[in-house]
Amino acid sequence: MVAGGEERKVAIDASVLINLAIADRLELLAALDAYRFVVPLEALAEIRRPEQRRRVDMALDAGHLQALELTDIPILRRRARFLREMGPGEAACLALVAEEGWLVACDEKGVFRRTAIHLLGEGRLLNTVGLFVLGIRQGYWKVADADRAKDTLAQNRYHIKIRSFRDVL
């Protein structure tokens, strides 16, 4: 927990959850105790592969992250505008963080990333690589463990463009 007991809330998109499920490392979310991860139901619905969904559901049950139904009218209005240019999970995450001042964890590029940087600045964006680095810095795992997870992701078509996490620390 960060000083003063405050957690930073993070809206997490399906892209990052899927990567953590593939690497079988969803418990990383609980290990990053300065953060509280929240997944909008729209992003959760994008996780369709049974094994990935089972792992994410287990993380939800364990309290590693929290599911959230968007009901606030300003957030829903923003989400509707974002839906014109991006998927429902990304639109929900971005609308939520834009209204609430949270961080967002998403691996999407293109329109999502440009819009997020415009609205939030780069300092409020996280991705799979960033979470892995935080995990190393907080002692959750060693560089070799993160590199093995990176290799597992590469075998599943998510290529991280670094040779080793040692290179980014």
C-alpha positions as CSV (number, residue, x, y, z in Angstrom):
1,M,0.0,0.0,0.0
2,V,1.3,3.5,-0.8
3,A,1.9,6.1,1.9
4,G,-1.2,7.1,3.7
5,G,-2.9,3.9,2.7
6,E,-4.2,5.2,-0.6
7,E,-4.4,3.0,-3.7
8,R,-4.3,4.3,-7.3
9,K,-7.2,2.9,-9.2
10,V,-6.5,1.5,-12.6
11,A,-9.2,0.6,-15.3
12,I,-7.8,-2.5,-16.9
13,D,-8.7,-3.5,-20.4
14,A,-9.1,-7.0,-21.8
15,S,-5.8,-6.8,-23.8
16,V,-3.7,-6.7,-20.6
17,L,-5.9,-9.2,-18.7
18,I,-5.5,-11.7,-21.6
19,N,-1.8,-11.2,-21.6
20,L,-1.6,-11.9,-17.9
21,A,-3.9,-14.9,-18.3
22,I,-1.7,-16.3,-21.1
23,A,1.4,-15.9,-18.9
24,D,-0.6,-17.3,-15.9
25,R,0.4,-14.2,-13.9
26,L,-2.9,-12.5,-12.9
27,E,-1.7,-12.6,-9.3
28,L,0.6,-9.8,-10.3
29,L,-2.4,-7.5,-9.9
30,A,-2.6,-8.3,-6.2
31,A,1.2,-8.0,-5.8
32,L,1.1,-4.4,-7.0
33,D,-0.4,-3.3,-3.7
34,A,-0.2,0.4,-4.6
35,Y,-2.8,-0.2,-7.3
36,R,-6.4,-1.3,-7.3
37,F,-7.4,-2.9,-10.7
38,V,-11.0,-2.5,-11.9
39,V,-12.3,-4.1,-15.1
40,P,-15.5,-2.6,-16.7
41,L,-18.0,-5.3,-17.7
42,E,-17.5,-4.3,-21.4
43,A,-13.8,-5.2,-21.2
44,L,-14.6,-8.4,-19.3
45,A,-17.0,-9.5,-22.0
46,E,-14.1,-9.3,-24.6
47,I,-12.3,-12.2,-22.9
48,R,-13.9,-15.1,-24.8
49,R,-11.4,-18.0,-24.7
50,P,-12.5,-20.4,-22.0
51,E,-9.1,-20.9,-20.3
52,Q,-8.3,-17.2,-20.3
53,R,-11.8,-16.4,-19.0
54,R,-11.5,-19.1,-16.3
55,R,-8.2,-17.5,-15.1
56,V,-9.6,-14.0,-15.1
57,D,-12.7,-15.2,-13.2
58,M,-10.4,-16.9,-10.6
59,A,-8.6,-13.5,-10.2
60,L,-11.9,-11.8,-9.7
61,D,-12.9,-14.4,-7.1
62,A,-9.6,-14.0,-5.3
63,G,-10.0,-10.2,-5.2
64,H,-7.0,-9.4,-7.5
65,L,-9.3,-7.2,-9.5
66,Q,-12.9,-5.9,-9.3
67,A,-15.6,-6.0,-12.1
68,L,-17.5,-2.8,-12.5
69,E,-20.8,-2.0,-14.3
70,L,-20.7,1.5,-15.7
71,T,-23.9,3.4,-14.6
72,D,-22.8,7.0,-14.2
73,I,-24.4,9.1,-17.0
74,P,-21.3,11.3,-17.8
75,I,-19.2,8.1,-18.1
76,L,-21.8,6.4,-20.3
77,R,-22.0,9.5,-22.6
78,R,-18.2,9.5,-23.0
79,R,-18.2,5.8,-23.7
80,A,-20.8,6.3,-26.4
81,R,-18.6,8.9,-28.1
82,F,-15.6,6.6,-27.8
83,L,-17.4,3.7,-29.3
84,R,-17.4,5.4,-32.7
85,E,-13.7,4.9,-32.9
86,M,-12.7,1.9,-30.6
87,G,-14.0,-1.3,-29.1
88,P,-16.4,-1.5,-26.2
89,G,-13.8,-2.5,-23.6
90,E,-11.4,0.3,-24.6
91,A,-14.2,2.8,-24.8
92,A,-15.4,1.9,-21.3
93,C,-11.9,2.0,-19.8
94,L,-11.1,5.3,-21.3
95,A,-14.5,6.9,-20.4
96,L,-14.0,5.7,-16.8
97,V,-10.5,7.1,-16.4
98,A,-11.3,10.4,-18.1
99,E,-14.2,11.0,-15.7
100,E,-12.6,9.6,-12.5
101,G,-9.0,10.6,-12.9
102,W,-7.7,7.0,-12.7
103,L,-4.9,5.3,-14.6
104,V,-5.6,3.0,-17.5
105,A,-3.9,-0.3,-18.4
106,C,-4.3,-1.2,-22.1
107,D,-2.1,-2.6,-24.8
108,E,-4.1,-1.1,-27.7
109,K,-2.3,1.2,-30.1
110,G,-3.7,3.5,-32.8
111,V,-6.8,5.5,-32.0
112,F,-7.0,4.3,-28.4
113,R,-3.5,5.3,-27.5
114,R,-3.7,8.7,-29.3
115,T,-7.0,9.5,-27.6
116,A,-5.7,8.4,-24.2
117,I,-2.5,10.5,-24.5
118,H,-4.6,13.5,-25.6
119,L,-7.0,13.2,-22.7
120,L,-4.8,11.9,-20.0
121,G,-1.2,12.4,-20.9
122,E,1.3,9.5,-21.1
123,G,1.8,9.4,-17.3
124,R,-1.6,7.8,-16.7
125,L,-1.1,4.9,-19.2
126,L,0.1,1.5,-18.3
127,N,0.5,-1.6,-20.4
128,T,1.6,-5.2,-19.9
129,V,5.3,-4.3,-20.1
130,G,4.8,-1.5,-17.6
131,L,3.1,-3.9,-15.2
132,F,5.9,-6.4,-15.6
133,V,8.5,-3.7,-14.8
134,L,6.5,-2.6,-11.7
135,G,6.4,-6.3,-10.6
136,I,10.2,-6.6,-10.9
137,R,10.7,-3.3,-9.0
138,Q,8.4,-4.3,-6.2
139,G,10.1,-7.7,-5.8
140,Y,7.1,-9.8,-7.1
141,W,9.5,-11.6,-9.5
142,K,13.0,-11.5,-10.9
143,V,14.0,-10.4,-14.4
144,A,14.3,-14.0,-15.5
145,D,10.7,-14.7,-14.5
146,A,9.5,-11.7,-16.4
147,D,11.6,-12.8,-19.4
148,R,10.0,-16.3,-19.3
149,A,6.5,-14.7,-19.3
150,K,7.6,-12.5,-22.2
151,D,8.7,-15.6,-24.1
152,T,5.3,-17.3,-23.3
153,L,3.5,-14.3,-24.7
154,A,5.7,-14.3,-27.9
155,Q,4.7,-17.9,-28.4
156,N,1.1,-16.6,-28.3
157,R,1.6,-13.8,-30.8
158,Y,2.2,-10.9,-28.4
159,H,5.8,-9.8,-29.0
160,I,7.5,-7.4,-26.6
161,K,10.2,-5.5,-28.4
162,I,12.9,-5.9,-25.9
163,R,15.5,-8.6,-25.6
164,S,15.2,-8.8,-21.8
165,F,13.5,-6.8,-19.1
166,R,17.1,-6.2,-17.8
167,D,17.4,-3.7,-20.7
168,V,14.5,-1.5,-19.4
169,L,15.4,-1.4,-15.7
